[in-house]
Amino acid sequence: MVEGPFAPYPGEQEESAGTALAEQPEPLLEGPDRTHRVLVTGASGFLGRHLVPRLIARGHEVRGLARSRPREGELATLGVEWWTADVRESANLIGAAGDCDRVIHLAGGWVPESDGGGDPEEVHHGGTRNVVREALDAGVERFVHVSALGARPEGSAFFRAKYAAEQEVRGVDVEAVVFRPAVVYGEGDRFTADLRSMLLRYPALPVFGETEFRLQPVSIEDVVEALCQAVERPAFENEVFELGGPAPLLFREIVEAVARAVGVSRRVVGLPASMEPVVTAAAGSLGWPEPWSAERYRRLRESGLLAGPEHALRAVFRLEPLPFREVVADYL
């Protein structure tokens, strides 16, 4: 649980896998029926595809809000009650949280506007404000909000919008739990999938700008378990938790781990941001995947690391964070 400036762990080394999923603690449930009715926004996205089945397996009822209802795959067969809406359109949200006592707000992706992610203020701040109003009208008891590591009032547009969205959640009369995850990875993610595609085709990975920055990617399994506990446990109110992996990694080390997992050897090449159009055009002419934009790299650098030695996954959620190298080697 943190507030304040972002700084790296001093000298922590990446750890072993530790607690396997099968050995993780039993859910801490509350109330006489031990279950909840949960509205999950962004339920068909990467986080939602992992979270919704876990909630249902733990006995909760789920109403999934998404811009379109899944027609195939696991989410289409689980008995989820679907509500089709865009969180930016408040009129279409009326009634979405009816009869729910929990809301988990996932909607609003990490991808920059230049890569199709939408305007940050409209998607993250405005969309969250709309969902909060619907939750209040419905009498929801607890609002669980997924923000982003690096959210702060003086950051770039994305992180300012994320911070403003947090204030919408924390500024109303409802139990609020805010998560600030680092880059989330796991089966079906875009982060490692895009890296994999580029590493399989490019002779070297082009990075626009500084290459020696550090990230603390967090496993989808750890995030999902923390979210489930935020639904179930009775002692949360107006809390902010940062979620990250066991230790910071240089971006170069992340690239090397993904390359090793897919059986190639590649190096990272730093290029000035001004070369982005040239490299993108060249990649298109060769049939290679489009490289990450300079904006996307800036956002990665700005996301930062956990603020200090207190690790919420360990201290609060009783989890040993899964290590990036071992997990990507398994699912990639």
Secondary structure, DSSP 4 states (H G I P E B T S, - for coil): ---S-----SSPPP----S-GGGSPPP---SSS---EEEEETTTSHHHHHHHHHHHHTT-EEEEEESS---SSGGGGS-PEEEE--TT-GGGGTTTTTT-SEEEE--S-SS-GGGT---HIIIIIIHHHHHHHHHHHHT-SEEEEE--TT--TTS-HHHHHHHHHHHHHHTSSSEEEEEEE-SEESTT-SHHHHHHHHHHH-SSEEEES----EE--EEHHHHHHHHHHHHH-S--SSEEEEE--SS-EEHHHHHHHHHHHTT----EEEE-GGGHHHHHHHHHHHTPPPPPPHHHHHHHHHH---SSS--HHHHTT---PPPHHHHHHHH-
